[in-house]
């Protein structure tokens, strides 16, 4: 079955693409959800008229992805993982953990399927991973893997540093009450 995509469909194609898909996939998934229409003479002619709007939206998405890539440049993500003896991890660091850490620490939403880890991360240390943000826009993201207990220690040190940096709060009413007590005596 030949279809024209009306929206970007993950792992299939982008808006305006004319694709051949399995009949069942097109009939049972793409067409009922409004993700695609059957390609015939009329829809292909309509697609040609919509090409400029599709190109404009594609350019907007690409510029947003390039902006996100520039924001990721030089940023470091810290992932906490459970360790065994030494620096060896229990299991591996997953793409879902990296996506969650990026969301929490940088405020950028990255789909876990768009993260490429060349080799499984099984030890504490620094790694460089690739993130696909749009069709051909990718960014390199440094990841720092730390043991969970070390991360908790760093967090408590940060809290102590913040507490030390904050000025002492003085209870004005208590000071005034002490001064009035001293004056009465």
N, C-alpha and C positions, 0 to 999 in steps of 0.2 A: 504494500500500500504506500503510495506517495502522499506525503503531508507537507504542509507549510507550518512552521512553528510560529505561534503568536506571541510566545514569551520565551525567555531563556529557560531551558530544561536542563537541570544538572546532569552531567555526563552524557548528554545526547546532542545538544546543539544550542544555538542562539536564535533570538528572534529573527524571523525572515529567512531562515535556512529551509531549503527544500530537501527533504530526506526520504529515503525508502525505509520503512519500518515494518515489522511483522504485523500482519492483519489484526491479530488479537490485541497486540499492544496499542495499536492505533485506535481500534474500535472500542476497547474496554478501558483504556486509561487516558490517552491523549485527547481524543475527541470529547468524551463526556465532561472532562475537567476544563475544557476551553483552552487547553494548551496548544492545540493545533487544529487546522482544518484540512479537509481533503484537497489535494492539489488537482484542479481542473483548469480549463481555459479561463474561466471567469476569475477564479481566485489568483491565478498566476498573473493576470492582467492587473488586478487590484494590488497585488504585491509590488509590481513595478511602479505603481503610482505612490506607494507608501515607502519606497526605498530611501528617500531623503529624510523622512522622519525617523526611520530605523537607524540610519547612519548618524543622525544627530544624537539620538539616545545612546548609541554605541560610543560616540565620542565623549559624552558626559560620563558614562560608566568608566571609560578608560582613564579620563582625567581624575576621577575620584579614586580609582585604584592607584594611579601614580602618586597622588597626594598621600594616600595611606602608606605606600611604599616608602616615600620620603620621610614620613613620620616614624616608620619602623627603623629607618637607618640609624644606627648608633644606639638604639635602645637595647636594654638587656632584660631578659625575662628570667626570673628565679623560680625554679620548680623544686618543690620539696618532695623527697622520696624516702621510703623506709629502707634502711641499709642493714646489712648483715655485718659480718666481720670486715673490718677495714673499710674500704671505699666501695665495695661491691653492693649493688642494690638487690632487694628482693623483687624479682621480676624486672620489668623495663619501664622506662618513661614512655607513656603513650601520647599519641597525637591529641587525644581528648584532654589530657592533663596540660599540654602545652597551650591548647586553645583556651582552656579555662584560665590559665595563668595570664595569658595575653589580655583576656577580657578584664580580669581583675586589676592587673597592674598598669596596663596601657589604655584601657577603655576602648580597644579596637576589637570588633567581632571578627573572628577568623573561623571558617568552617574547618573542622578537624580533617575532612577529606582533602583539603587544599594544602595540608602540611606534609612535606616530604622529608622523612628522616632517612638518610642514606644507609645507616647501619643502626641496629638497635642500641639504645642508650642503656647500658647496664652498670655503669660506674659513675661515681660522683665526679664532677668536673665541668669543663666548658665545652660546648658544642655549637656548631654553626649549621642551622637547618634552613631549608628553602620553603617559602610560602608563596603559593600561587594566588594572586589577588583578583586577576581577571584573565581573559584569554591568553595574552602573552606578557602580562605584567607580573613579575615575580620579585620577591625581596628576600634578602638574606637576614636571618634573625638569630642573634646570639642567645643561647640558652645556658644558664648556669644552674647545674643540678647540685643541690645541697642535701645533706641528711636532715630528716625531720627534726631531730633534737637540736642540731646546730641552728636551724632556721628559727626554732623557738627561742634559743639563746640570743640570736641576733635581734629578734623582735623585742625581747625584754630589754636588751641594751638600748634599742631605739626609744622605747618608752621611758627608760631612765634618763636618756639624753633630753627628751622632750620635757620631762618633769624638771630637770635641772635648768633648762632654758627658760621655763615659765617663771615670771616674777612671783614672789610670795604674796598670797592674798591675805590682807589684814582685815580682821573683823572690826569695823569701825565702832559698832555698838559696844563691843567688849572693851575697847580702849577707852571710850567715853565713860563707861560705867566704872572702870578702874580709876580714871582721873577724878570722877565725882566722889568716889569712896575715899581717895587720898585727900581731897579738899575738905571733906566732912570730918576727917580725923584730926 
